[in-house]
Structure formats: C-alpha cells, structure tokens
Amino acid sequence: MPSFAAKEPTRSWWKESNVYQIYPSSFKDTNGDGIGDIQGIISELDHIKGLGADIIWICPCYRSPQVDMGYDISDYRDIDPRYGTLADIDELIEKLHERGMKLLMDLVVNHTSDQHMWFQSALTSKDSPYRDYYVWKKPKTGPNGERLPPNNWMSEFSGSVWEYDAASDEYYLHLFAVEQPDLNWENPKVVEEVHSIVRYWLDKGVDGFRLDAINYISKDTTYPDVAATDSDQLYYDGKQFYSNGPRMHEFLQGIGKILKSYNAFSVGEMGAFKDPKDVLDVVAESRVELNMVFQFEIVDIDCGTSGRYFPQNWNLPQLKQIVTKWQTSMYENDGWNALFLENHDQGRSVSRFGSDLPEFRSISAKMLATFLGLQSGTVFVYQGQELGMANIPTTWDISQFRDLWVFNVYNELVKAQDLTTLKVFKTELHKKGRDNSRTPVQWNSSDYAGFSAVQPWISVIDDYTTVNAAAQYEDPKSVYNYWSSVFKLRKSHKDLFVYGAFSLIDPTNEEIFAYERTYREQRALVVLSFSAKSVSWSLPKHYDIGEKSDVLLANYDDCSPLVSKIEIRPFEAIVYKLD
C-alpha cells in the first residue's frame, strides 16, 4: 500500500469552488440579434447551479469594437450594448449572490482597443497626456535605407508586433492584433488606472478576476531582436523578452494586495509557463500575487513546434508526466492548480482527448470529466463541455469561421502559395481552432438550438437536435448529470478530492491513466481508459485485493470490482474508494 502525505494544505473558499466559464456571445441570445447577452446568462443560472458550479467567469463583455471578440476593450467601466447594460450586470451579481454563487470578470490589461479614448488621444500628438500609456519606438533603418520595425518580434496573431504611425513617424507595440495596442506598464499612471478599474468592479460586487495574458505586462524595455535563424524569415517569437518580464511580480503584487483586501479570487492566464517554480513564484500565498494560474502544457500537447496549427503526436505517458508534475509540485509547495481542458481559445476536449464518434462520444466525455474533476485543484468547465459538445465538423468551409487569427494565418499561406502547409493548417484548424469552442451552446432541438430566434453570429453545429441540454436534464446517464455527479463527489469527499495528495499509478501504460488520491486514512483509486478498445489492466502488486473497495463513480452501468486483473472497456472510468 502506498504511503500518503501527512501534509495539511491551506484551506480557502476558492479551492473548494467549481468554476463555469461563459463566452457571452455564444451562451444565449434573448433580444433576437443572434448574439448572446447578459440576460441570457441570467436566464440559465439554474442550469449552472444545477451542474454544481459555484462561480461563473464571463469573458469580456465591456465596450469593444469586437475585433478580437471583446478582448479589445474601449471602455473598462461600461458594458457593450450587444451584451446589455451595467444594470444587467448588477442584476446578474444580485441573482448569483442570491444563489450563493460568485462572479469573475475577465480583466484584459496587457492591451486596450485602438478605439479606447487613451489611444485615440495618444494618436493626436506626442505631447498627449496619454501618449506614454502605450509603447512607441522610432523605426530602424534597413541596409538599403528602408524603414523597418523597431525589432523582429512576431505578433501572437502573425506578422510584426509593430504598427507604423505616419503622423508621428513612430511605431506602436501590439503583441496581439494591430487594433490591440499594448499598455506601457512602465508608466505609473497606467498602473494607477488599472488599480482603479480593479476597485471599480470589486466595489460593484464582483468577486474576482481572470487576468488575460497577464504575464506579458512587463517587457524587456530595450526591445532587442530575437536571434535570426532563417534568412527568409522576417519575424520571430519574442516571448523570451516579453513573457514573465523583470517587473512582472512587482506589478502582480500591486493588484494582489487589492484583491486580498476584498477577499477576491484571481486566476491568471500565463501561457508561457512550464516550470512549476515560476508558477509558485506567482501563486504562493506569501507572494500576495494571484491565487492560481492557467498553464497550457496539457492543451499544447498536440501543438507542433511551429505553433498551434501544426501537428504534434502525443502519447498517454507524456500526458501523465505533465499532470504529475503539476499535481505534485503544487501540493508539496502549497500552490494550487487551475484545472481545465477547454476554454474559449481551445478545441473541444471530447474531440481532442477522447472520441467524438457517436458510439464513444458520451462515454469518453464522462471519462474526461472524471480525469479532470477528481484531480487536485480548482475545476474550470467551459460552456457546452458539460453537454459533451464537439468540434466543428470538417464539412465547414473556411468562410464559416469567425476568428481573426484564423484569417490572418490563412491569408498569409494563400499569399505565399504554400499549399502543403495550407492543407495541414485546415486539418489542424478543425482540431484546435478557437471557433471550435465558440459555436452556440446547444440548449434544445428547436431552430438554432434554442440559442436564438434568428441566425446566430456563428453557425450552430448540426448535431444540436440530439446533443442539447433539454435532452440531458432528465436522462440520468447524460454527460450533464455525470458532470454533476463529479462535482457532488468533490463536495461530499472534500478532504480527499479537494485537499488530498495525488499519486500516479502505472506511469508507462499507454492506454490506462490511473491515479490515487489520499488524505490521512482516506484513499481513492481513479482508473481511466484513453483507449477506444477494451483493455486488460493488472492492478499493481502493492494493492491488497482483499480490502473493501466501494465504487464511488463509474461511467458504465456496471463495472469490475477491484481485482488483480480488471477488464476495462473503451473510455471507461471507475473511481474506487479504498478502506
């Protein structure tokens, strides 16, 4: 029998909470414009509460030109009319708090929209009081006297990170879209503005924030070139100079002190983190920075070295290594994990890590719910994941997509006449493109999946007639009700599944992912098949087969007792309680 840790983790309300993420444009439309809105969220709070979620996180719903679906903010203190009004947000906060639930807003402060009043003023003159709210640099001169960007960094959305302003003969920095100029955090006035925005929403009753691209706010202010490796390549990934920069912790502590004074919750998006030590430097309680961060090693496992739209083969032992690294490092050092497989920037997990074939879709979605939901950390479920929604079908043409990142890459490949890479891109787009998770939530089998009375801003996936919330509520075997069971299990066995230690079992097995959770004398064994065929799995020798082993949860109607050799069916999940 394996030893269990005697460590007693620090307890917090947010560690015991489950989070449901909402992409407002695609959640539910109540005013008939084909775009989801805040009243749509309010109308389905019982769906979220019934699932077992305690917190909802809403992607940006502030005023925005919507170049990047709201992540280009033009007014931090107002709601975009397509979503509603400030009064709607007040009502949402009230209705959530009545249900004992909480609200996270999405805080985007690495950049603003180019339509924000600050940037519009900055464009008018170098003497504008808002000019230094952004990063401006003089052009470089090329070998033939041509004007060049200040350095060779590549934008997250392709092309240069610099955009030329002819009126001032300077470039401004934009790590993302041209319409998303980066804020200059070296300017104390920018820091003051951000702190004021944080307090504004906390004073309105918001319970915390998800902080977008927050590890990009501090850059190497010398803005050096990346060492060139290809004479034909113009721009290179510059994350070494703008991710986790020299003043990042200072800036995060400034926000963290405000959040702590309100007992507010925070989770940061930090995509370039791979070393647990870097994460612990942010989430350790003594740091007073953030409660937890999203790191992307799992969802990047099938992304090639050249980026998201290039393939990368992976196997189960690799996934086990990633999971074990984060589970053990956070537990042993009083950190905390943000657990997720889906969000607004990722493909659907059942299509990537399970199987969306009709015969396996429901069972593999439940297996993934077990895999994620019983690990150590706070669980984040993305809208539609609780229904087993799948990726966009391959029959969709490129014109049906809506993500500006997709069109930037597609247009570059077409222009370069790179037909081989274009073919690869189209294949990977249907696996990992951001629009896969942005199709409307499938509420029922009526027109447009009950999302709207009119054609939505992005098409509904055709399988909504059979895969929808209404069909799942009364079906005890549905994915929705299974997710609810996972959350109930976390709450009924809080010590074990929230605060217990994690131990990986059988690390080299390429079909079975098994792990144990332990808390003092409590133990549970989670056995998961990532295979589409039946597998015979031998129980490790250190288990006493004679001990009592109740089944706490399973995704098949019947399952094997805990014996020396278990026959495990495709994508089966079994949770054994060991006494």
N, C-alpha and C positions, 0 to 999 in steps of 0.2 A: 504494500500500500504506500503511495507517495506521501511524503511529508507535506504538511500545509503550513503556510506562513502564519506567524503569530502577530504580524503587524496589524495595527488598528488604524485604518485610514481616517483622515479628517472628513467629517460629515458636513454636507451642505444641501440646501433645498434643491439647488440646480443639478446636483449629482443624481438625485432621485427622480428627476423630471424626464419626461419624454417630449421631444420637440417635433412638431409638424410644420414643414416648410410649404409656404404658399407663393406661387408665381402668379400675381394678381391678374395679369392679362388672360391667363388660361384657366382660372379657377371656376368662376361662374359669372355670367352676364345677367343683370337684372333690368337694365334700361334699354335693351334691344339695339345696341350698337355693335354687337359682335365681339366686344372686348369685356373681359371680366372686370369686376368692380368691388368696392369695399362692402356694399350692401349684399353682394353675392357671397362674400365671406361670412357676413353676419348670418345670412340665411342658412348656412351649413355648419354652424358651430356645433350643433348636436352630433353631426357626422364625425367631427374631430374629437369631441368629448367622448362619444361612444367608442371610438377606437382605443382610447386610453391615453391620449396626448394631454399634456399639462400646459404646454407653451406653444404658441404659433409664432413662426418667424415669417414676416412678409418681405418679399423682395421689394426694391424701391418703388414707392408709389408717390413720390414727391413730383413737383412740377418738372417737366422734362420734354425736350423735343423728341425723345424716344428713338434717337439714332442707335443706341445700344440698349433698347428696351428698359429705359429708366435708370440705367447706370451712368447716365449723363444728366446730372441734376442741375437745373437752372434756378431753383429756389428751395432751400432746405427747410423752410418753415411753412410750406404750403403743400397741398395735395394736388396732383394733376387732375384736371376736370374729367378726364376719361375714367378715372377711378372713383371720383366723388369729391368730398369736401372735408375740411377739418372737423366739421360737425359729425360726419360719418366716422371718422377716426375716434372721436370722443365716444360715440355710441358703441363702437367696437370694443374699446377699452372697458367701458361700463359692462357690456354684455359678457365679456371674458371674465372680468373680475367677479361678476355675479355667479359664474360657474366655477370659481376657484382656479381659473386659468390665467395665463400671463401672455404679454405681447412683446416680441422682439421686433424692432425696426432694423432695416438694413442701412448701415451708415457707410457712405461712399465718400471718403475724404482724401484719397490719393489724387483725385482729379475732380473737376466740375464739367458741366456742359460749356461749350463755347458761347452759348446764349446766356450764361449766368451774367448778372449785372457786373460782377467783378471783372470778368474777362472782356465784356463789351467796353467797359471803361478803359481797361488796360490797352485795348487796341487803338484808342483815340490818341494817345500821346505817351511818350516815355516818361513824362512828368506826372502821369495819372497816379493818384494815391494807391491804385490797385495794380499798377504795373508789376511791382515786386511780389504780388500774390502768386505769380507764375514764374516759370524758369525761361529766361530769354538769353540767347547767345548769338554772337556775331558769326557770320558764315566763315568757313575755311576756304582757302583758295587752292584749287587743284593745280596740277603740273602745267596745264595749258591756260591757266588764268581763269578757269571756270569756277563758278560759285558752288560750294559743297556744303552739306550739313555739318554742324559742329563736331559730330563723331559718327561712327558707323554702327550704332546700335540699331537693332531691328525691333519694330513695334510688335506687341503681342498679337496684333491683327495683320501682320505682314507689312513690308515697306519700312521706311525710316521712321524713327521716333520724333523727327524734327519736321516742322512745317514752317515754310518761309512766309514772312510778313513783309511785303514790298514797301509798305508805307514807312516802316522803321528800319528796313534793311537788317532785320534780326529774325532768328528762328525761335519758335517756342517748342517746348518739350511736351510730347504726348506719348506715354507708354502704350496707350491703347489706341482708340480711333482718333483721327485728326480732329474730330469735334469734341474730344475729351482732354483738354489741356491739363497738365499736371500742376497741382498746387506746390508752392515753394514753402516747405515746412521750415526752411532756414529763417524765414521771416516771422518774428514773434507775433505779428498781427494775425497771421494765418492760424497760428496755434491758439490765440485768443478766440478767434472766430469759431474754430472747431469746438473748443470747450463750451462756448456759449450755445452752440447748436445742441450739444450733448445735454446740457442742463435744460434747454427749452423742452426737449421731448421727455426727459425724465420728470420734469415738473408737470407735464400733461398726463402723467400716469403710465407712460411706457416703462416696461420692466427690464429693459436691457437692449443690447445691440449685437448684431452680426456685423463685423467690420470688414468691408471689402478690400482685397489686395492691400491689407494694412502693413505688410512687411516691405512695401515699396515706398513708403513715405519718406525714408531717409536715403539719399543718394550720395555717391562719391562726388563731391562738388567740383572736382577737377574734370569730370566728364571725359575720361580717357577713352581712346579707341580700344576695341577688342582686337587682339592679335589676329590678323588676316591669315586664313589658311587656304583660300581659293581665289585665284586671280580673277575669276569670273563672278565672284560673289560680292555684292555691294554692302550688305548689312548682316550683322551677326547678333546672336543672343547676348545681351549685355547684363544679364541678371547678376553676374559677379560684382557689378558696380552699382546696382540699384536695389537688390534684394538684401534685406537684413543689414541695412547700412549703418554707419558709425553712430548715429544718434537715435536709432530706432527705439531702443529701450527707454531712453530719456523721454521721447515723445509718447510712448505707450504708458509710461508711469504717470504722465500728466493726465491722460484720460482715465487710467486705472484708479487714481485717487478719487476722482469724481464719482466713478461707478461704485467704488467701495462705500462712499459716504451715503449712497442711496440704496445699498444692498442690492445693486443691479447685477444682471447677468451679462457676460460677454463671451463671444466666440469670434476668433479672428481667422480670416482666410489667409493662409500662408503657404502657397503652393510650392515654393522652392525649398521647403524644409524636409530634410531626410535624416538628419542626425537628432536623436531624441534629446541630446544635451541642449541643442538650440531651442527646442520646444520648451524644455524645462526652464530655461532662462527666461521664458515669457510667462509660463503658467504656474510656476512655483508660488505658493501663497505669499512667501516673504517678499516677492518681487513687486507685488501690487500692480500688475500689468493687466493680463487677461485671464479668464477662468480656464479657457481651453482654446485650442486652435484646430482648424481643419488642415491636416496634411494629406497629400494626394498620392501616396505610394500605391495604394490598392487600385484606385481608379486610373492610375497611369501605367498599370502593369501590362496593358496591351497596346501602349503607345510606343512607336518607334523612336529611335534616337533623333530623327529629323523632325519629330513633332507628332501631334495628335493624329494627323491624317495619314500616318504611315503605320503599317502593321508591326506588331511585335508578338511573337509566340510566347506563351507563358505556361507554367505547369503548377500543379497544386502545391508541391513542396516550396516553390517560390512564394506563393501566397501565404503559406504557413509561416515562413520566415518573417515576412513583413508584419503579419498580425502579432506574432510572438514578440517581436522586437518592441512594438509599441505597447502591447499589453503589459509586459514585464517591466519595461523601463519606467512607464508612468506610475505603476503600482509601487514599485520599490523606492521611488523618489517623491512620492506624494504629489505627483502630477495627475492629469486627468485627460482621457481621450474623448474626442468628438467622433462618434461612430456613424458612418454613412456609406452608402453605396450609390446613392442617386442625389442629384440636385439639379438646378436649372441649367447647369453647364455640362451635364453628363448624359450619356445614353442611358436607357432603361436597364436596370440590373438583371432582370429576368432574361433579357436578350443577350447580355454580355457575359454573365457568370453562371446562368442556368440554361434553360432552353425555352424558347417561346413557341415551340411546336405544340399543336393542340393537345397532344397526349401527355405532355410534360409541363405545360405552362403553369398550371395551378400548383402542382406538387413541387416544382422547383422554386416557385415564388415563395412558398411556405418554408422550404428548406433554407432559402436565403434569409428569410425573416428570423429563423432560429439561429442561424450562423451569426448574424449581426446583433440581434436583440438580446442575446444572453452573454455577450462579452462585457468586459469592464469598461464603463464609460457612459456618456450620455448619448442616447439613441436619437438620431435625426431621420425621420421618414419624410420623403418628398411626395407631394400630392400625386395621387394615382399609383404610387408604389404599393399602397395598401390594397389596391384592387388587382395588382399584377399587370398593370398596363405595360405594353411592349413598345419596341422601337417602331419608327415609321417604316412601312413596307417598302421593299426595293422597287416597287412599281411607281413610286413617286418620282416625278421629274425634278430636276434642279430648280425649275421655276416655282415649284410649290414650297420651297424652303423660304425662310424669312430672315435668317441670321446674317448680319452684315459680315461677319468673319468668314462664313461660307463663300459669299460672293467675292470677297477680296481675294481669297485663295484661288477660287475657280477662275476668276478673270485673269489673274496672273498666269495660271497654267495655260489657259486658252491663248493668251497673248504670246507666250513663249512657245506655243505649239508643242508642248511636252505631253504627247498623247499617252505615253506609258504611265507617267506619274498621274495624269488626269484620270485614268482608269482606276488606279489604286485609290486615289482620292475619293472617287464616287463610291467605291466599296466601303472604305473606312467611314465615310460620311454617314452611311446608314447604320453604322455600329456606334459611333462616338460623337456625331454631330450634336450640337446643343439643341437644335429644334426637336430632336427625338423626345426630349422631356418637356417640350413646350406646347405640345398639342393639347387641345381642351380636355379637361377632366370629363370622364365618361359617367354621367350621373344616371341616365336611364336609356331606354331603347327608342325614345322618341326622336324626331328630327334633330340633327346636330347634337345628339347625345344628351339632350336636356341642358346643355351648357348655355345655349342662347336660342332665341326665336328666329334669328337670322344667320346668314353665312358668317362664321367666325373669322377673325383676322388671320388664322392659320387653320387649315383643314382638320376636321376630326378624322381619326383613324377608323376605317370601315368596320372593325370588329366590335364597335360600341354596342351593337344590337345584342351581343351575348356577354360581353365583358363590361359591366357597369355596376354602379353602387346599388341601385334599386334591386337588382337581381341577387346581390350578395348579402343584403341585410338579413333576410330570412333563411338563408342557406347556412346551416351550422358548419358546413365543410368549406365555406368560401375563404378566399385569401383575406378579405377584410376581417372576418371573425377569427381567423387564425392569428393575424397580427394582434388583435385584441387580446387573445389568449397569451401571446408572448408578453405583452405589457402587464397583464394581470399577474403573470408568473414573476416578473421582475418586482412587482409591488408586494406580492404575498411572500416572496422569499428575498426580501430586500437585502438582508445581511449577506446572503450567498451571491446573488446575481448582480447586485449593485456594488457591494463593498468587498466581495471575496477576491481571492487570488486566482490567477489564470495559470494553467499548466498545459502545454501541448502534449498530445499523445500520438505516437507513431508518426514522427515528423517526415519520414521518407515515402510514406504511402502516397501513390499518385491518384488515388480515387476517393479515399476516405479522409475527411478532416474531422479529427476528434480532439476535444479538449475537456479539461476538468476544471471546475470552479470549486474553491474550498474557502470556508470561513469557520475557523475554530473546528468544531467537530462535524460541521455540515459539509457534505460533498455532493457534487452532481457531475455526471459524465454526459457530455453532448457529443453525439455521433451523427455525422453528416456525410451524405454521398454527393459528390460532384460529378457522378457518372450517369450516363443515360442507359446503362445496363446494370443488371444485378451483380452484386459483388459479395464474395465470401470474405468476412473480416475476422481475423483471430484476435481475441482480446489479449492485451499484454499480460504477461505472466504474473505481474505483481498484484493483480486484482484477485480478491477472494470471491470466487463464483458463488460460494455458499451464502454470502451476505445478502441481506434483504435489498432489493433494488426496484423500487416503485417507478413506474413510468409517469413522469410529470407532464410530458407533452410529446406528441408524435403527429406527423403529417399524413400517415396512413391510418385506416380504421383499426387495424390490428398491427402489432409489432412483436418482434422477438424479445423474449426475456433475456436478461443478461447472462449469457452462457459463454463457454470458452470460444465457440465459433458462431458468429452471427451472420445470417443471410440477409443482406441489405439490398433493398430494391432501388430502382432508379430514383435518384434525388431524394432518397429517404432521409428523414430527420427524426432522431429519438433522443429524448432527454431522460436519463436515469437518475433517480435520487438514491444515493448510496448511504446506508446507515451501518 
